[in-house]
């Protein structure tokens, strides 16, 4: 291991420009992957904010007593899918309607809207099937006259979320593959620059593992360095977008560490594939 590390350091000192270009190339390939990740995270955050607004409104029958309302709210609060429940009196509903529909406020009176109970749902219970099942369950309560939740809107939101998740997975895989190819090509250049040394090592009886190790370490270190640089570039881009256009969500510390380690892993895999391909060629020509 010590000899392999020394070989990596010597290779970088002998060709610092090539090593630096390799790191920059890896960084930009990971930066493109990171930008896609940022877009996916911000789309998911936007969809989550919209999903937080998914609610069910249960309208109460006329003449329901306060004690019945309190009992109903306690029963609804115990439903596992419900995150929060609140009571909206006829006066509160009227004030809200007048604020939202100012052009019709003069025709609204105190009997315009019934009392209702508003339910906010927990994450994971906002898909159309779960919302529909809960609305049907609410209709079983005698004091509830009608239930509304905007079926079409919920279905469209769920469909958009599924499409975004599927497209994100597919494009993420493509970007990862492109990054792997670029990293492998970068390591391949370094190997070709030392092709004569590899041939000499083969002649003196060096094993595949002995030959591979310096390149695997080199690829891993370049991948980690490229990952750090890619995170810095992504942070700068996110800051510019936040300052100039809109507020954006950046990676969490755990995601940053995972991204850097992913860079190292891609560097390792790319090096393994490139070295193996070259060694197979050298051994075949022997």
N, C-alpha and C positions, 0 to 999 in steps of 0.2 A: 504494500500500500504506500509506504514512504517513497519507494522508487517510482511508483506511478505518479504520485503527487509532484515529485521532482521533475518528471518528464513533462507533466502538464505545464509547470512553471517555466521550464526551459523552452517549450514550444511557444508559449506566449511571448517570452522575451525575444526569441528569434524572429517571430513574425507578429509584432503587436498590432499592426494595421489589420492583418487578416483576422486576428482574434477579436479586435474591436468591431470590425465590420460584421463578424459572425454574431456578436452579442446584439448589435443594432438591428440586424436582420431578424433575429429571433424576437427582439423586443417589439418590432413593428408588426410582425405576424401575430404575436400575442396581444398587441394593442388592438388590432382589428377584432380579434376574438373577444377582448375585454369590452370594446365599444358595443359589440352585439349583446354581451352580457348586461351592460348598463341599460341598453334600450329595453331588453327583456325585463329587467328588474323594475324599471320605471313604468312599463306597461302593466306589469303585475300589480304594482302599487296603485296605479290609477284605477284598475279594475277592482282592487280591494276596497278603495274608497267608495266606488259606486256600489259594490256589494254591501257595504255597511249601511247603505240607505234602503236596502231591501227590508220592507216591513209589511206586516199584516194589520189591517184595520178592521176590527169587529164592531159593528154597529149594534147598539143595545135597543131593546124594545122600549116602547114608551111606558112611563110609570114605574121603572125599576127603582127599588128602594136603595138607599145608600148602603145598607147592610148587605144587600145582595151583590152590589158592585164590589164591595170589599172582599166578600167571599169568592167572587169570580176571579178577582185579581190574584188572590192567594193561590187559587187552584191553577191558574195559568202560569204563575211564576214557578210552580213546581214541575212544569213540563220541561224535560231535558233540553229541547231545542231552543227554548226561549232564553234570550240574554237579558232582556229588559221589558217591562210592561208598564204602561202609563195610562191614566184615565184622562179623557178629554171631555169636558162638560159641554153642553150645548152652547153656553156663552163663549167658551174658549174656541170652539169650532167656528162660531159665527165671527169672532174677532179675527181669527186666522183667515177665513174666507174673504172677509172685507179687505184685509191687508193684501191678499194675493190677487183679488179681482176687484180692484178699485172702481172700475167702470160700472160694476153691477151692485155696488154697496148700497145704493139707495133703495133697491128692491128687496134687500135682505132684511128679515125680521128675526125675532127671537125664536121662532119655531121653524126656522129655515133648515137647520141641521140637527140630527139627533146626537145624543151622547154616544161615545165610542171608546173602545180600548185599543191602544196601539201597541203592537208587539215588535220588538227588534230581535232578530234571530242570531244565534251563535254561528261562528265560522264553521263551515262544513254542513250546515243545515239550510243553505240558501239555494240549493238546486231546485228546479221546478217540481220534481217528484216530492221532495221533502216539504216544500212550501204548500203544495196542493194537499198533501196528507194532513198537515197541521191545520189548514183552513177547514177541511172537512171535519176534523176533530172538534174545532171550535164551534161548528154548527150544531154539535150535539148538546151544547149548553142551552138550557131553556131560555135564559135571558138574552141570548144573542140572536138577533133577527137576520143579520146579513154579514157576509165577510168579503172584503175586497183586498186584493194585493197586486193587481196589475199583472195578470198571467202572461200576456204577450211580452211585456217588458222583461220579466224575469227569464222567460225562455230565450229571448234574444241575448240577454246578458250572459246566460250560461253557455249559449252557443259560441259567442265571441270569446269567452274564456277558454273553451275547449280548443277552438281554432288557434288561438294565440299560443296555448301550451304545445299543441302539435307542431305548429310552424316553428316555435322556439326550439323544440327538441331537434327537429330536422336541420334547421340552419345552424344550430350549435354544433351538431355533429359534423356538418360540412366545414365550418370554420376550424374545428379542432383537427380535421383531416388535413386541411390546407396548412395549418400551422405545423403539423407533424412533417409534411412533405418539405416545407421550407427549412425546418430545422435539420431534417435529414440531409438535404442538399448542402446546407451550410457545413455540416460536419463532414460530408463527403468531400468538399473542397479541401478541408484541412487534411483529410486522409490522402488525397491525391498529391498534395504538396509534400507528403512524406512517404510516397510510394516506394522510393528506393530504400529507405530505412526499413520498411516492412519486409521487403524482399531479403535484405541482409539478416534481419531477425529470423526470418523463416529458415535461411540457410544455416544459421547457427543453432537451430533446434528450438526456437521459442515456441511455446504452446499458444493455442488460440486465446486462452484466458489471459496470459501474460500480455499478449498484443492488444487485446480488447480493453483491458482495464484503464489505461491512460485516456483512451478516447471516450470511454463511458463516463469517467470522472469529468473530463473536459466538457462533454455534452451536457451533463447534469449541472455543472457550475455555470455554463453559459445560459442554460435554460433558466436557472434561478436568477442570474443577473438580468437576463432579458425580462423575466417576470417582474422584477423590482422596477425596472425602467418602464415597462408597460403600465404598471399600476400608477407610476408618477405621471405618465402621459394621460392616462384615463382620468386621473384626479384633476389635472390641469384643464382638460376638455370639459369635464363636468362643472368645474368652477366657472369657466367662461360661459357655458350655456346658462348656468344659474344666474350669473350676473347680467347677461345680455337678453335672454329670452324667457326662461321659466325656471321655477325651482325644480331641482332634480334630486333623486335619491342616489347616494353613492353606496359602494360596497360596505358591508359590515367588516369589522376587524377579522372575524373568522373567514369571511369570503376572500379578503385580501391575502391572508395566509394560505388559504386553499388555492388561490390563483397562482401565487408564487411557487408553491409546491407542484402545481400542475405544470408550470413552466419547466421545473426541474425534471418531472416525470416525462414530459414530451421530449426534452433534451436527451434523457437517458434512452428512451425507446428509439428516437431518431438515430442516435449514435449506434445503438445495438444493431439496428437494421442496416445502416450504412457500412459499418465495420464488417458485419457478417457477409454482406454482398461482396465487398472488396476482397475479403479473405477467401471466399469461395472461388473468386476469379484467380487470385494468386495461386492457390493450391491446385486449381484445375490446370493452370499453365505450367505447373512444375513438372 
